Amino acid sequence: MANFRKTPVGQFHHWENINLVWQEPDWFEYIPEKDNAFAYTTAEGLRIQPGRMFFDGGSTPRIARLFEKYSPWYYTPVALVHDWLAEAQACGHPVVDFDQSIKIQQEALKTMMLLNKDWRNIFVFHATRLALKSPKARRLWNTPEDVCPVPISRKKERLKS
């Protein structure tokens, strides 16, 4: 299990410029700013700057949403970084491998949690890691897409599979 204390810390850039445009219930289009775009730099110096994509926040199971800090939008910057890595992978432009994507998600999550003590939740930290390491998550990671950005209808199909 990943250790919160040993997980490195990166840096978010311009998260005030996260521009989400509503498309339909629970789905938004992320449109990056031309100047001062949202990005995350890992502790190792890898800069991740998401491109245009459709986004549902964090893929939080409905039952978990009953608990505090389990809204799909609670850790939006972290979910945006991870979902961009998955989108790039599905579209044939991989940035990192599957295991690295989990490491980056955990690092970004810790980074965000340290910015505000109210955001810190060790259970969320470990639960998201377990969810991302699931066989379903790996299968989705390894499933390529023909149309990019991946349309909402296809993302819904992928999440149900």
Residue pairs with C-beta under 8 A, 6 or more apart in sequence:
1 126
1 129
2 106
2 125
2 126
2 129
4 110
4 122
4 125
4 126
7 106
7 107
7 110
8 42
8 43
8 44
8 107
8 110
9 43
9 107
9 110
9 111
9 114
10 40
10 41
10 42
10 43
10 104
10 107
10 108
10 111
11 40
11 41
11 111
12 38
12 39
12 40
12 77
12 108
12 111
12 112
12 115
13 36
13 38
13 39
13 40
13 41
14 33
14 36
14 37
14 38
14 39
15 38
15 77
17 33
17 36
17 37
17 38
18 30
18 38
18 76
18 77
18 80
19 30
19 31
19 32
19 33
20 28
20 29
20 30
20 31
20 55
21 28
21 29
21 31
22 28
23 29
23 54
23 152
24 152
26 56
26 57
26 72
27 54
27 55
27 56
27 152
27 155
28 54
28 55
28 56
28 57
29 52
29 53
29 54
29 55
30 50
30 52
30 53
30 54
30 55
30 80
31 52
32 38
32 49
32 50
32 51
32 52
37 49
38 49
38 50
38 77
38 80
39 47
39 48
39 49
39 50
40 47
40 48
40 77
40 81
40 104
40 108
40 111
41 47
41 48
42 48
42 104
42 107
43 107
46 95
46 96
46 104
48 81
48 84
48 85
48 95
48 104
50 80
50 81
50 83
50 84
50 87
51 84
51 87
51 88
51 149
52 149
53 83
53 84
53 87
53 149
53 150
54 149
54 150
54 151
54 152
54 155
55 79
55 80
55 83
56 72
56 155
56 159
57 71
57 72
57 73
57 76
57 79
58 71
58 72
58 73
58 74
58 75
58 76
58 78
58 79
58 128
59 72
59 79
59 131
59 159
60 70
60 71
60 72
64 70
64 127
65 71
65 72
69 119
69 121
69 124
70 124
72 79
74 119
75 109
75 112
75 119
75 124
77 108
77 112
78 105
78 108
78 109
78 112
81 104
81 105
81 108
82 101
82 104
82 105
82 108
82 132
84 95
85 95
85 96
85 101
85 104
85 105
86 101
86 140
86 141
87 148
87 149
87 150
88 94
88 95
89 95
89 98
89 101
89 141
90 140
90 141
90 143
90 144
90 145
90 148
90 150
91 144
91 145
91 148
91 149
91 150
92 144
92 148
96 104
98 138
98 141
98 142
101 132
101 141
102 129
102 132
102 133
105 128
105 129
105 132
106 125
106 128
106 129
109 124
109 125
109 128
110 125
112 119
113 119
113 120
113 121
113 125
114 120
131 137
136 161
139 161
140 158
140 161
143 158
145 154
147 154
150 158
